[in-house]
């Protein structure tokens, strides 16, 4: 997907995928509460004919790419990768006649799934310091745009797969969260699955028992988890140290004030996995990360 294709998708559908619905609308325009901050009166307007948004409270506007760059704190290329995994219906309708794969509603085909064994994948997992957690992953082979690829596959709750290798970061199938349940009253929430795998490596040294785990696979999925938070007595948050991570923590704390922001453990790094890759083992032995 390129910028022109993504910007042709209805902004209403893009916002709906992020969990935002209009407060009022007519044939020409739709008004929303700002997706970037809390507000009581809608200041975010969509011009439906132009497929353009404007935020009166900040005096800014743009197209779908501009919206997602700000909302997800991503670069243009990262936004397009995100968009590829969303299966927007309006984009599918534009391109369905050109697809020759088994399933006409998607532009890929999963060829094979197997246990992790390929040397290149094992080496990549080793570089990310999570080679001991391959039980949560699959080695996935897929075909896209008449070319064959392979990578690490992490399954979500809708049967889709987050795909990672040294060169790719995409989602095959419907974008969704991943939940791993152990019947616990404690929940640990992660932005991405590499952070989850890094946490599993550290769990014993942090003197934590296994809890339930929830991996968003993208902060844009945070709207899907609000209703499940009340099922837990204890919630730990492991988000990225960036604007999107700050916003995610704020959203969850608004729902569950006692949720704990655990980013102090890796405050000098991009995320938990980045800390796990670059941490100093000497310092690590001197620090007691968490108390139960």
N, C-alpha and C positions, 0 to 999 in steps of 0.2 A: 504494500500500500504506500502511495506517495502522498504528498501534502494536498495536491489537487483532489485526489480521491477521498481523503479523509474530510476535507473541508466541504465536500459535497454531501456528506451525511448530515441529516437533520440535527441541529443543535438540541432539539427537544429529546431526541433519542440518546444523544451523548449524555445529556444531563440526567436522563432517566437511568442510564446505566450506572451513574455515580450516586443514585439515590435521591436526586433532587426533582421535585414536582412543582409545577407552577401554582402560585397563589391565586392568579386570575389570568384569563387569556381570552382572545377573540380570534377572528380569522387572520388578522394582520400581525399581532404581537402576543407575547407571553411575558408575564412578570414572575420573578422568583426572588426568594430571600437570597442574599449573597452567598454563593458557595464557598467564599474565601474567609468569611468571618460571621460571627453571630450578629443578628439584627432582628428587630421586631417589625419593621416595615420593609416591604420588598423594594429593592433599588436596582435589581438586576433585570434588564430587559432584553428580550430577543425580538429582532425584526425577522419575521418568518419568511418574507419574500426574498430578503437579502441573505438570510441565514447568518446573521451577524449579531453579536451581543454587545451590550454597553452597561457598565456598572457606574451608576450615577454617584454612588457614595465615594468612589475613588477617581472618577473621571477617566476611566480606561475602557477599552473595548477591543474587539477583534473577532477572529474566526475560531473554528474548533481547535486548531493547533495552538493558537494563542491561549485559549482557555485551559487546555490540558498542561501546557508548559508551566503555567502559573499554579494550577490546582495540584499537580503531582510533583512540581519542582523538578521537571525533567527537561532534557534537551529535545530538539525537534526529532532527532533520530530515535530517541527513547520513546517519545510519544507515539511515533508510527509503529514501533514494535508493540507497544501496549495496545494500540488500536487493532493490530492484526489479530490479537487474541480475543477480541470482544464479540466477534460474529455479528456485527451490526446488520440488521435486516435490510436496511436501505442500500447498503453496499453489496450485500449478497444478491439482491434483486437486479442490480446493475450488471453483475458479472456472471450470473449463473449460466447463461447461454454459452460462455466461452470455456466452461470447465469440462474436463474429460475424465474425472476421477470417479471412483465407485459411488461416493456420496455426493450428489450435486449441490448440497448445501455447504460444502467446505472445499477448500482448495488444497487439501493434503490427503495423504493416505498413510496410515500406520502400517508398516510392513511387518515388523516383528518387535516383540518385547522379551527380554531375557534378563537373567541375573547379571550384575555388573562383572565384567571380565575383560573387556577390551583394554589393552595396555595404555592407550592414549587417555581413556576415561579415568582409569585408575591413577594415572599420573596427574591429571587435572584435579581430581578429588584430593590427592595428596598435597597439591599446591594450595588448596583451600583448607587444608588441615582437617578434613572430615572423612578421611578414608576409612575410619573405623565404624562409620554409620551407614554403610552401603545397604543395609537391610531395609531402609526406608525408600530406596531408589530402584529404578529399573534402567537397563540399557535399552534405549529405544531407537528403532530404525524407521525412518519415514521418508515419504516422497512428497516434494512440493515443487510446483512450477517445473515439472519434468526433470527434476534432479533428485538424487538420493542423498540423504543425510543421516547422521546418527548423533546421539548425545545422551545426557542424563535426563531421565524422566521422573518427575515427582507428581504423583496423582492428586487431583483435587476431588471435592465431593460431588462434582457433576460428571466425573469420568474423564475430564480433560487432563492434559499433562503440561506442567511447566517444564520447558526444555532448556537445558543449559549445556554449553561446552565452551571452549576457549573463545569461540567466535560468535555464538548465538545466545540470545535471551528472548525466547518467544513462548507462546502458549498454543498448544494444539487442542482444539475443541473449545468448549465453553469455559470462559474464565470464572473461577470460583475459589472459595476458601478451601482449606484442608483442615479437617478436625480429626484429632487422635484422642480417643477417650479411654480412660482407665478407671472410671467410676470415682473420680476424686472430687473433692469440694474446692480444690485449688485449680486455677487455670493460668497457664503461661501463654501469652500472645506474642507472635513474632510477625515481622513485616515480610520476610522472605524465608525460604526453606534452608538456605545456608546458615542463617542465624539460628534456626531451630536445631540443625545438626551440630553446630558449634556448641550450643547449650547442652545438648545431650552428652557431648564429650566432657563437659564441666560439671555435670549434675552431681556426681558423687563428691567431688572436691568442694562443691558449694554446700554439701550436707543437706541436699534437698531430696525428698522422696519423689518418685515419678508422679506427675500431676496429669491433668488433661492438658492438651496442647491445641492451639489454634494458630494456623499459619494463614495470613491474609493473601499471600501471593501478589499483592498490590494494595497500597493504602486506599485505592479507589473502591475496594470491597468492604470497607469498614462499616458501611451502612447495613451490611447483612448480619452483623453479629450483635447489634444492640439488644435485641430481645432475649438473647441467651445469657447475658452477663449476670442476670439476677439468680441464675442457678448456682453461683459460686460464692463462697465465703471469702476467698482470697484470689486476687488477680494481679499478676505481675506482667509488666509491659516491657518489651524489648524492641523498640523501634529505632529507626535511623536517627542520627544526630543531624537533622536538617529541618527545614520548614515544614515539609510534609509530615515528618515524624512528630514535630511539635503539635501540629494540628490533630494528628491521630490521638495523641495522648490527651489533649484537651477534650476531644469528642468523647472518649471513653470515661474520663474523669467526670464529665458532666452527667453521665449516666450512672457511674459507680464511683463515688468520691473517694472511697477507700482503696481504689486501684493504685498500685505502686509503680512509679516510673523508675525502672531499673537501669537507665542509661548512665547513671553515675559510675557503673562498673567499667564502662568503656567510653568515658566522656571525651577523651582525646582522639577518638577514632571515628570513622564514618559509621560503622555498625558493629555488632557483636562479632561477626565473622572476620571483619577487618582487624579487630582487636586480637582475635584468636590467631590470626596469621602472623601478626607483628609483635605480639606480646613478648616481654622479657622473662624467660623462665626463672631467672634468679629472683626478680621482683615478685613473680607469681607465688613462689614458695613462701614469701614473707607476708603475703596478704591473705586474710580470711575473707572470702568474697561475700558470703551471706550467712545469716543466722536463721535458723528455721523458725 
